[in-house]
Amino acid sequence: MCWLLRAGLAVLAIAMAAGEGRAQEACDTRSEFKGVTDPAVLGILADLKGTVAMRGNGVCSGALVTFKGRSSSARALVLSAGHCADRGSVQIPLREKSMAVLDDGEALYGAAYQRSLTLDTGKSEEPRTCIEADQVLYATLTAVDVLLLRLTETYSEIEQRTGVVPFVISRDSSFSPGLAVRMPSSLWQNDRKCRIEATVRKVKEFRWQWGPVMRLRLDPDTCLGPHGASGAPLIRNDTGEVVGVFGTSGDTTAGPCEINNPCEVKEDGGVVAGVKDQNYVHFVHQFYACLDASGELDLAQPGCRLPKP
């Protein structure tokens, strides 16, 4: 997992109420791009439009998203990584504070949640604005590391106020090696271009195992995953749809399968140590099997395989 601050190798499991004793930081709308007219910089703003920065104990990236067929009058959603929720029974010690993370086997569904987020608008006159989440619609680190937040505004209200429309989550469940993608990070204010290398059966990091996941090609054009890029959307260049959410990257400062050092699990149970800066992305197509006729998430839907609370 790509924590903004190095988590260390120890993970302390403690019993604590979700959200207890944690104050969220306010939305930060500062931008070095405010008022720019340079076409190259305006291009960066356009690439970041619709992305989201999440500050607090869990400092991450995300994106404003919707499902195909979901009404514009529905409450808007933000997609990120499950470990960015800052909720759960596991405490990750950081340098001066700690971050709550869901343990293997845990999931949140329709949980009350208050968090201010920063939305990139793509406009030089006002590059960033605030949006508010009021519910963890879904979050887990079991088999997949994903988070869906519900906002207080609808898609129509956000578009009228900011001009931003959501990215569409893809239904695609497989991708050809070499598929061109990009991974914009609102937190880091950049958009990295790269390619999907392969689908990996299973990846392990400390107590969590995820799979299948996408492995990104490691080359000079790779989507680098610095701490804080967790939760950034992986977007197909050809369709503009979100095919995944960035989950973790290896920094090789500890043993295989430890925090920030994911390893690949072979069919016989053996593991292959990850290499430095190797990035892994979680699929998001599985949400579609859990939607009701109106496009709302319902874990009781037949065929829904998302882990349940």
BALOBA-1460 file (C-alpha; in Angstrom, 3 decimals):
// residues 309
<rec num="1" residu="m" x="0.000" y="0.000" z="0.000"/>
<rec num="2" residu="c" x="1.265" y="3.442" z="-0.800"/>
<rec num="3" residu="w" x="1.048" y="5.391" z="2.457"/>
<rec num="4" residu="l" x="2.123" y="9.039" z="2.300"/>
<rec num="5" residu="l" x="4.394" y="8.372" z="5.288"/>
<rec num="6" residu="r" x="6.359" y="5.158" z="5.631"/>
<rec num="7" residu="a" x="4.205" y="2.808" z="7.711"/>
<rec num="8" residu="g" x="6.990" y="0.616" z="9.058"/>
<rec num="9" residu="l" x="6.801" y="-3.143" z="9.343"/>
<rec num="10" residu="a" x="4.731" y="-3.468" z="12.493"/>
<rec num="11" residu="v" x="0.964" y="-3.444" z="12.201"/>
<rec num="12" residu="l" x="-0.912" y="-3.282" z="15.478"/>
<rec num="13" residu="a" x="-4.385" y="-4.814" z="15.550"/>
<rec num="14" residu="i" x="-6.540" y="-3.087" z="18.135"/>
<rec num="15" residu="a" x="-10.239" y="-2.952" z="18.836"/>
<rec num="16" residu="m" x="-11.585" y="0.532" z="18.284"/>
<rec num="17" residu="a" x="-14.794" y="2.055" z="17.002"/>
<rec num="18" residu="a" x="-14.733" y="3.120" z="13.361"/>
<rec num="19" residu="g" x="-13.954" y="6.806" z="13.149"/>
<rec num="20" residu="e" x="-13.513" y="7.292" z="16.902"/>
<rec num="21" residu="g" x="-11.164" y="10.115" z="17.890"/>
<rec num="22" residu="r" x="-10.140" y="11.123" z="14.369"/>
<rec num="23" residu="a" x="-10.457" y="14.654" z="13.057"/>
<rec num="24" residu="q" x="-10.467" y="15.093" z="9.303"/>
<rec num="25" residu="e" x="-8.515" y="17.900" z="7.702"/>
<rec num="26" residu="a" x="-10.343" y="20.578" z="5.752"/>
<rec num="27" residu="c" x="-10.511" y="20.621" z="1.981"/>
<rec num="28" residu="d" x="-7.440" y="22.296" z="0.426"/>
<rec num="29" residu="t" x="-8.171" y="24.253" z="-2.767"/>
<rec num="30" residu="r" x="-4.717" y="25.783" z="-3.208"/>
<rec num="31" residu="s" x="-3.284" y="25.331" z="-6.700"/>
<rec num="32" residu="e" x="-0.114" y="26.433" z="-8.435"/>
<rec num="33" residu="f" x="-2.092" y="26.367" z="-11.679"/>
<rec num="34" residu="k" x="-4.542" y="29.109" z="-10.713"/>
<rec num="35" residu="g" x="-4.765" y="31.781" z="-13.413"/>
<rec num="36" residu="v" x="-2.394" y="30.061" z="-15.858"/>
<rec num="37" residu="t" x="-2.756" y="30.601" z="-19.612"/>
<rec num="38" residu="d" x="0.071" y="28.414" z="-20.936"/>
<rec num="39" residu="p" x="-1.522" y="25.770" z="-23.246"/>
<rec num="40" residu="a" x="0.752" y="23.039" z="-21.845"/>
<rec num="41" residu="v" x="-0.369" y="23.769" z="-18.275"/>
<rec num="42" residu="l" x="-3.995" y="24.015" z="-19.346"/>
<rec num="43" residu="g" x="-3.526" y="20.509" z="-20.734"/>
<rec num="44" residu="i" x="-2.464" y="19.290" z="-17.286"/>
<rec num="45" residu="l" x="-5.566" y="20.879" z="-15.768"/>
<rec num="46" residu="a" x="-7.737" y="19.120" z="-18.343"/>
<rec num="47" residu="d" x="-6.115" y="15.772" z="-17.515"/>
<rec num="48" residu="l" x="-6.782" y="16.272" z="-13.801"/>
<rec num="49" residu="k" x="-10.435" y="17.289" z="-14.238"/>
<rec num="50" residu="g" x="-12.661" y="15.021" z="-12.162"/>
<rec num="51" residu="t" x="-9.874" y="13.695" z="-9.937"/>
<rec num="52" residu="v" x="-10.030" y="13.963" z="-6.150"/>
<rec num="53" residu="a" x="-7.511" y="14.522" z="-3.341"/>
<rec num="54" residu="m" x="-8.201" y="13.018" z="0.082"/>
<rec num="55" residu="r" x="-6.441" y="14.497" z="3.090"/>
<rec num="56" residu="g" x="-6.493" y="13.439" z="6.731"/>
<rec num="57" residu="n" x="-4.812" y="10.450" z="8.358"/>
<rec num="58" residu="g" x="-5.212" y="8.584" z="5.082"/>
<rec num="59" residu="v" x="-3.737" y="10.877" z="2.404"/>
<rec num="60" residu="c" x="-4.758" y="9.508" z="-0.982"/>
<rec num="61" residu="s" x="-6.061" y="10.169" z="-4.463"/>
<rec num="62" residu="g" x="-9.403" y="9.327" z="-6.050"/>
<rec num="63" residu="a" x="-11.886" y="10.245" z="-8.756"/>
<rec num="64" residu="l" x="-15.494" y="11.327" z="-9.221"/>
<rec num="65" residu="v" x="-17.155" y="8.300" z="-10.854"/>
<rec num="66" residu="t" x="-20.446" y="6.870" z="-11.996"/>
<rec num="67" residu="f" x="-21.781" y="3.589" z="-13.322"/>
<rec num="68" residu="k" x="-23.192" y="3.169" z="-16.804"/>
<rec num="69" residu="g" x="-26.898" y="3.990" z="-16.678"/>
<rec num="70" residu="r" x="-26.768" y="5.688" z="-13.275"/>
<rec num="71" residu="s" x="-28.982" y="8.777" z="-13.134"/>
<rec num="72" residu="s" x="-27.466" y="12.258" z="-13.057"/>
<rec num="73" residu="s" x="-29.899" y="13.005" z="-10.221"/>
<rec num="74" residu="a" x="-28.329" y="10.293" z="-8.051"/>
<rec num="75" residu="r" x="-25.886" y="11.119" z="-5.283"/>
<rec num="76" residu="a" x="-22.376" y="11.411" z="-6.720"/>
<rec num="77" residu="l" x="-19.693" y="8.837" z="-5.885"/>
<rec num="78" residu="v" x="-15.924" y="8.982" z="-5.366"/>
<rec num="79" residu="l" x="-13.758" y="5.942" z="-6.052"/>
<rec num="80" residu="s" x="-10.507" y="5.329" z="-4.184"/>
<rec num="81" residu="a" x="-8.595" y="2.518" z="-2.447"/>
<rec num="82" residu="g" x="-10.102" y="0.750" z="0.564"/>
<rec num="83" residu="h" x="-7.090" y="1.483" z="2.764"/>
<rec num="84" residu="c" x="-7.746" y="5.215" z="2.237"/>
<rec num="85" residu="a" x="-10.979" y="5.172" z="4.259"/>
<rec num="86" residu="d" x="-9.170" y="5.526" z="7.611"/>
<rec num="87" residu="r" x="-11.591" y="3.044" z="9.131"/>
<rec num="88" residu="g" x="-11.120" y="-0.440" z="10.536"/>
<rec num="89" residu="s" x="-9.712" y="-2.529" z="13.378"/>
<rec num="90" residu="v" x="-6.043" y="-2.441" z="12.303"/>
<rec num="91" residu="q" x="-3.816" y="0.513" z="13.181"/>
<rec num="92" residu="i" x="-0.924" y="1.375" z="10.875"/>
<rec num="93" residu="p" x="1.657" y="3.429" z="12.837"/>
<rec num="94" residu="l" x="2.945" y="6.409" z="10.894"/>
<rec num="95" residu="r" x="5.620" y="8.863" z="12.013"/>
<rec num="96" residu="e" x="3.518" y="11.061" z="14.269"/>
<rec num="97" residu="k" x="0.073" y="9.445" z="14.135"/>
<rec num="98" residu="s" x="-1.658" y="6.274" z="13.052"/>
<rec num="99" residu="m" x="-4.125" y="5.280" z="10.388"/>
<rec num="100" residu="a" x="-7.008" y="2.832" z="10.755"/>
<rec num="101" residu="v" x="-7.255" y="0.128" z="8.096"/>
<rec num="102" residu="l" x="-9.796" y="-2.616" z="7.482"/>
<rec num="103" residu="d" x="-8.512" y="-6.066" z="8.389"/>
<rec num="104" residu="d" x="-8.802" y="-9.080" z="6.124"/>
<rec num="105" residu="g" x="-12.420" y="-10.215" z="6.335"/>
<rec num="106" residu="e" x="-13.781" y="-6.746" z="7.145"/>
<rec num="107" residu="a" x="-15.996" y="-4.605" z="4.932"/>
<rec num="108" residu="l" x="-18.033" y="-1.429" z="5.343"/>
<rec num="109" residu="y" x="-21.387" y="-0.922" z="3.634"/>
<rec num="110" residu="g" x="-23.563" y="2.172" z="4.029"/>
<rec num="111" residu="a" x="-21.558" y="3.486" z="6.981"/>
<rec num="112" residu="a" x="-21.938" y="7.101" z="8.155"/>
<rec num="113" residu="y" x="-18.848" y="9.119" z="7.277"/>
<rec num="114" residu="q" x="-17.909" y="12.795" z="7.210"/>
<rec num="115" residu="r" x="-14.975" y="13.891" z="5.076"/>
<rec num="116" residu="s" x="-14.066" y="16.958" z="3.031"/>
<rec num="117" residu="l" x="-12.462" y="16.217" z="-0.339"/>
<rec num="118" residu="t" x="-10.795" y="18.342" z="-3.011"/>
<rec num="119" residu="l" x="-12.119" y="18.105" z="-6.575"/>
<rec num="120" residu="d" x="-10.105" y="19.256" z="-9.595"/>
<rec num="121" residu="t" x="-12.284" y="21.289" z="-11.972"/>
<rec num="122" residu="g" x="-9.977" y="21.687" z="-14.981"/>
<rec num="123" residu="k" x="-10.497" y="25.461" z="-14.890"/>
<rec num="124" residu="s" x="-7.560" y="27.831" z="-14.483"/>
<rec num="125" residu="e" x="-9.711" y="30.473" z="-12.780"/>
<rec num="126" residu="e" x="-10.713" y="27.977" z="-10.067"/>
<rec num="127" residu="p" x="-8.683" y="24.772" z="-10.446"/>
<rec num="128" residu="r" x="-9.951" y="23.108" z="-7.278"/>
<rec num="129" residu="t" x="-13.099" y="23.119" z="-5.175"/>
<rec num="130" residu="c" x="-14.527" y="21.294" z="-2.161"/>
<rec num="131" residu="i" x="-16.936" y="18.376" z="-2.091"/>
<rec num="132" residu="e" x="-18.289" y="16.583" z="0.960"/>
<rec num="133" residu="a" x="-18.724" y="12.863" z="1.616"/>
<rec num="134" residu="d" x="-21.372" y="11.657" z="4.060"/>
<rec num="135" residu="q" x="-21.213" y="7.881" z="3.664"/>
<rec num="136" residu="v" x="-18.855" y="5.021" z="2.993"/>
<rec num="137" residu="l" x="-21.034" y="3.308" z="0.433"/>
<rec num="138" residu="y" x="-18.559" y="0.426" z="0.312"/>
<rec num="139" residu="a" x="-15.024" y="-0.333" z="1.441"/>
<rec num="140" residu="t" x="-12.909" y="-3.456" z="1.854"/>
<rec num="141" residu="l" x="-9.371" y="-4.812" z="1.644"/>
<rec num="142" residu="t" x="-10.569" y="-8.398" z="1.375"/>
<rec num="143" residu="a" x="-9.705" y="-9.824" z="-2.082"/>
<rec num="144" residu="v" x="-9.811" y="-6.282" z="-3.487"/>
<rec num="145" residu="d" x="-8.711" y="-2.885" z="-2.133"/>
<rec num="146" residu="v" x="-11.556" y="-0.491" z="-3.037"/>
<rec num="147" residu="l" x="-13.550" y="2.375" z="-1.557"/>
<rec num="148" residu="l" x="-16.726" y="4.070" z="-2.748"/>
<rec num="149" residu="l" x="-17.786" y="7.262" z="-0.987"/>
<rec num="150" residu="r" x="-21.205" y="8.871" z="-1.374"/>
<rec num="151" residu="l" x="-21.246" y="12.658" z="-1.629"/>
<rec num="152" residu="t" x="-23.797" y="15.157" z="-0.339"/>
<rec num="153" residu="e" x="-24.414" y="16.495" z="-3.866"/>
<rec num="154" residu="t" x="-25.836" y="14.851" z="-6.973"/>
<rec num="155" residu="y" x="-23.941" y="14.611" z="-10.265"/>
<rec num="156" residu="s" x="-26.162" y="17.333" z="-11.710"/>
<rec num="157" residu="e" x="-25.487" y="19.670" z="-8.797"/>
<rec num="158" residu="i" x="-21.735" y="19.164" z="-9.074"/>
<rec num="159" residu="e" x="-21.791" y="19.718" z="-12.836"/>
<rec num="160" residu="q" x="-23.859" y="22.896" z="-12.490"/>
<rec num="161" residu="r" x="-21.514" y="24.237" z="-9.822"/>
<rec num="162" residu="t" x="-18.160" y="23.161" z="-11.249"/>
<rec num="163" residu="g" x="-18.603" y="21.909" z="-14.822"/>
<rec num="164" residu="v" x="-17.201" y="18.521" z="-13.817"/>
<rec num="165" residu="v" x="-18.804" y="15.308" z="-15.049"/>
<rec num="166" residu="p" x="-17.842" y="11.920" z="-13.596"/>
<rec num="167" residu="f" x="-15.608" y="9.278" z="-15.096"/>
<rec num="168" residu="v" x="-17.474" y="6.110" z="-16.052"/>
<rec num="169" residu="i" x="-16.458" y="2.844" z="-14.387"/>
<rec num="170" residu="s" x="-15.737" y="0.173" z="-16.995"/>
<rec num="171" residu="r" x="-17.463" y="-3.190" z="-17.193"/>
<rec num="172" residu="d" x="-14.326" y="-4.744" z="-18.691"/>
<rec num="173" residu="s" x="-12.823" y="-7.595" z="-16.686"/>
<rec num="174" residu="s" x="-9.766" y="-8.375" z="-18.816"/>
<rec num="175" residu="f" x="-7.272" y="-6.369" z="-20.833"/>
<rec num="176" residu="s" x="-4.740" y="-7.140" z="-23.504"/>
<rec num="177" residu="p" x="-1.086" y="-6.750" z="-22.500"/>
<rec num="178" residu="g" x="0.213" y="-3.364" z="-23.589"/>
<rec num="179" residu="l" x="-3.105" y="-1.527" z="-23.249"/>
<rec num="180" residu="a" x="-2.348" y="2.215" z="-22.993"/>
<rec num="181" residu="v" x="-3.647" y="3.795" z="-19.791"/>
<rec num="182" residu="r" x="-3.099" y="6.850" z="-17.635"/>
<rec num="183" residu="m" x="-3.176" y="7.378" z="-13.870"/>
<rec num="184" residu="p" x="-3.951" y="10.974" z="-12.823"/>
<rec num="185" residu="s" x="-3.344" y="11.890" z="-9.178"/>
<rec num="186" residu="s" x="-5.062" y="14.950" z="-7.765"/>
<rec num="187" residu="l" x="-2.913" y="14.775" z="-4.631"/>
<rec num="188" residu="w" x="0.294" y="15.020" z="-6.665"/>
<rec num="189" residu="q" x="-1.218" y="17.147" z="-9.461"/>
<rec num="190" residu="n" x="0.185" y="14.978" z="-12.235"/>
<rec num="191" residu="d" x="-0.994" y="12.490" z="-14.843"/>
<rec num="192" residu="r" x="1.282" y="9.547" z="-15.610"/>
<rec num="193" residu="k" x="1.043" y="7.534" z="-18.840"/>
<rec num="194" residu="c" x="1.829" y="3.811" z="-18.950"/>
<rec num="195" residu="r" x="0.617" y="0.370" z="-20.082"/>
<rec num="196" residu="i" x="-0.918" y="-2.681" z="-18.481"/>
<rec num="197" residu="e" x="1.609" y="-5.501" z="-18.503"/>
<rec num="198" residu="a" x="-0.372" y="-8.488" z="-17.260"/>
<rec num="199" residu="t" x="-3.118" y="-9.784" z="-14.991"/>
<rec num="200" residu="v" x="-1.710" y="-11.398" z="-11.839"/>
<rec num="201" residu="r" x="-3.654" y="-14.179" z="-10.139"/>
<rec num="202" residu="k" x="-2.923" y="-13.059" z="-6.583"/>
<rec num="203" residu="v" x="-0.808" y="-10.474" z="-4.742"/>
<rec num="204" residu="k" x="-0.037" y="-10.598" z="-1.015"/>
<rec num="205" residu="e" x="0.899" y="-7.698" z="1.261"/>
<rec num="206" residu="f" x="1.210" y="-8.436" z="4.960"/>
<rec num="207" residu="r" x="-2.131" y="-9.944" z="6.060"/>
<rec num="208" residu="w" x="-4.027" y="-9.145" z="2.862"/>
<rec num="209" residu="q" x="-4.254" y="-11.117" z="-0.373"/>
<rec num="210" residu="w" x="-5.837" y="-9.595" z="-3.473"/>
<rec num="211" residu="g" x="-6.607" y="-10.961" z="-6.854"/>
<rec num="212" residu="p" x="-6.785" y="-10.932" z="-9.678"/>
<rec num="213" residu="v" x="-5.009" y="-7.580" z="-10.060"/>
<rec num="214" residu="m" x="-3.393" y="-5.721" z="-12.934"/>
<rec num="215" residu="r" x="0.373" y="-5.289" z="-13.013"/>
<rec num="216" residu="l" x="1.617" y="-2.191" z="-14.790"/>
<rec num="217" residu="r" x="4.569" y="-2.281" z="-17.132"/>
<rec num="218" residu="l" x="7.812" y="-1.240" z="-15.470"/>
<rec num="219" residu="d" x="9.642" y="0.956" z="-17.960"/>
<rec num="220" residu="p" x="10.673" y="4.627" z="-18.330"/>
<rec num="221" residu="d" x="7.036" y="5.577" z="-19.004"/>
<rec num="222" residu="t" x="5.550" y="3.624" z="-16.115"/>
<rec num="223" residu="c" x="2.822" y="5.045" z="-13.898"/>
<rec num="224" residu="l" x="4.974" y="5.640" z="-10.840"/>
<rec num="225" residu="g" x="3.083" y="5.180" z="-7.599"/>
<rec num="226" residu="p" x="4.507" y="7.520" z="-4.936"/>
<rec num="227" residu="h" x="2.986" y="7.446" z="-1.474"/>
<rec num="228" residu="g" x="-0.294" y="9.336" z="-1.685"/>
<rec num="229" residu="a" x="-1.142" y="8.088" z="-5.189"/>
<rec num="230" residu="s" x="-3.165" y="5.244" z="-3.643"/>
<rec num="231" residu="g" x="-6.713" y="5.328" z="-4.954"/>
<rec num="232" residu="a" x="-5.863" y="7.105" z="-8.208"/>
<rec num="233" residu="p" x="-7.998" y="5.907" z="-11.135"/>
<rec num="234" residu="l" x="-6.483" y="3.881" z="-13.967"/>
<rec num="235" residu="i" x="-8.106" y="5.184" z="-17.161"/>
<rec num="236" residu="r" x="-8.114" y="3.638" z="-20.635"/>
<rec num="237" residu="n" x="-6.742" y="6.060" z="-23.211"/>
<rec num="238" residu="d" x="-9.091" y="4.812" z="-25.935"/>
<rec num="239" residu="t" x="-12.430" y="4.904" z="-24.074"/>
<rec num="240" residu="g" x="-11.728" y="7.253" z="-21.157"/>
<rec num="241" residu="e" x="-13.300" y="4.744" z="-18.757"/>
<rec num="242" residu="v" x="-11.924" y="3.822" z="-15.336"/>
<rec num="243" residu="v" x="-10.709" y="0.219" z="-15.412"/>
<rec num="244" residu="g" x="-9.052" y="0.085" z="-12.011"/>
<rec num="245" residu="v" x="-7.856" y="1.822" z="-8.877"/>
<rec num="246" residu="f" x="-4.210" y="2.028" z="-7.865"/>
<rec num="247" residu="g" x="-3.519" y="-0.061" z="-4.785"/>
<rec num="248" residu="t" x="0.128" y="-0.686" z="-4.004"/>
<rec num="249" residu="s" x="3.730" y="-0.457" z="-5.134"/>
<rec num="250" residu="g" x="6.957" y="-2.061" z="-3.957"/>
<rec num="251" residu="d" x="9.770" y="-0.036" z="-2.386"/>
<rec num="252" residu="t" x="11.964" y="-3.083" z="-1.495"/>
<rec num="253" residu="t" x="12.879" y="-1.701" z="1.943"/>
<rec num="254" residu="a" x="11.613" y="-4.803" z="3.723"/>
<rec num="255" residu="g" x="11.071" y="-8.481" z="3.101"/>
<rec num="256" residu="p" x="8.733" y="-9.886" z="0.464"/>
<rec num="257" residu="c" x="5.022" y="-9.565" z="1.297"/>
<rec num="258" residu="e" x="5.593" y="-6.955" z="4.033"/>
<rec num="259" residu="i" x="3.969" y="-3.496" z="4.099"/>
<rec num="260" residu="n" x="4.843" y="-1.558" z="0.913"/>
<rec num="261" residu="n" x="6.507" y="-4.700" z="-0.468"/>
<rec num="262" residu="p" x="3.811" y="-6.728" z="-2.233"/>
<rec num="263" residu="c" x="4.695" y="-10.145" z="-3.635"/>
<rec num="264" residu="e" x="3.009" y="-12.305" z="-6.238"/>
<rec num="265" residu="v" x="1.549" y="-15.612" z="-5.078"/>
<rec num="266" residu="k" x="2.064" y="-18.625" z="-7.328"/>
<rec num="267" residu="e" x="-0.514" y="-21.387" z="-7.777"/>
<rec num="268" residu="d" x="1.511" y="-23.709" z="-5.517"/>
<rec num="269" residu="g" x="1.448" y="-21.108" z="-2.731"/>
<rec num="270" residu="g" x="5.020" y="-19.944" z="-3.203"/>
<rec num="271" residu="v" x="5.702" y="-16.224" z="-3.523"/>
<rec num="272" residu="v" x="7.748" y="-14.118" z="-5.891"/>
<rec num="273" residu="a" x="9.217" y="-10.956" z="-4.370"/>
<rec num="274" residu="g" x="8.131" y="-7.758" z="-6.067"/>
<rec num="275" residu="v" x="10.637" y="-5.438" z="-7.669"/>
<rec num="276" residu="k" x="11.123" y="-1.783" z="-6.792"/>
<rec num="277" residu="d" x="8.399" y="0.532" z="-8.110"/>
<rec num="278" residu="q" x="6.299" y="-2.356" z="-9.430"/>
<rec num="279" residu="n" x="2.699" y="-1.154" z="-9.348"/>
<rec num="280" residu="y" x="-0.518" y="-3.126" z="-8.923"/>
<rec num="281" residu="v" x="-4.041" y="-1.961" z="-9.749"/>
<rec num="282" residu="h" x="-7.377" y="-3.397" z="-8.601"/>
<rec num="283" residu="f" x="-10.202" y="-4.207" z="-10.991"/>
<rec num="284" residu="v" x="-13.499" y="-2.331" z="-10.499"/>
<rec num="285" residu="h" x="-15.856" y="-4.107" z="-12.917"/>
<rec num="286" residu="q" x="-17.174" y="-6.308" z="-10.082"/>
<rec num="287" residu="f" x="-19.374" y="-3.467" z="-8.790"/>
<rec num="288" residu="y" x="-21.757" y="-3.983" z="-11.720"/>
<rec num="289" residu="a" x="-22.887" y="-7.386" z="-10.442"/>
<rec num="290" residu="c" x="-23.987" y="-5.645" z="-7.233"/>
<rec num="291" residu="l" x="-26.163" y="-2.884" z="-8.715"/>
<rec num="292" residu="d" x="-29.945" y="-2.863" z="-8.594"/>
<rec num="293" residu="a" x="-32.176" y="-1.709" z="-11.455"/>
<rec num="294" residu="s" x="-31.696" y="1.960" z="-10.526"/>
<rec num="295" residu="g" x="-27.897" y="1.711" z="-10.418"/>
<rec num="296" residu="e" x="-27.627" y="1.711" z="-6.621"/>
<rec num="297" residu="l" x="-25.221" y="-0.609" z="-4.846"/>
<rec num="298" residu="d" x="-27.009" y="-3.562" z="-3.242"/>
<rec num="299" residu="l" x="-24.848" y="-6.385" z="-1.886"/>
<rec num="300" residu="a" x="-27.909" y="-8.667" z="-1.770"/>
<rec num="301" residu="q" x="-28.137" y="-8.747" z="-5.561"/>
<rec num="302" residu="p" x="-27.849" y="-12.269" z="-7.020"/>
<rec num="303" residu="g" x="-24.371" y="-12.719" z="-8.370"/>
<rec num="304" residu="c" x="-22.790" y="-10.012" z="-6.204"/>
<rec num="305" residu="r" x="-19.421" y="-11.336" z="-5.043"/>
<rec num="306" residu="l" x="-18.092" y="-8.325" z="-3.159"/>
<rec num="307" residu="p" x="-17.132" y="-9.257" z="0.429"/>
<rec num="308" residu="k" x="-19.947" y="-8.444" z="2.835"/>
<rec num="309" residu="p" x="-19.713" y="-6.953" z="6.354"/>
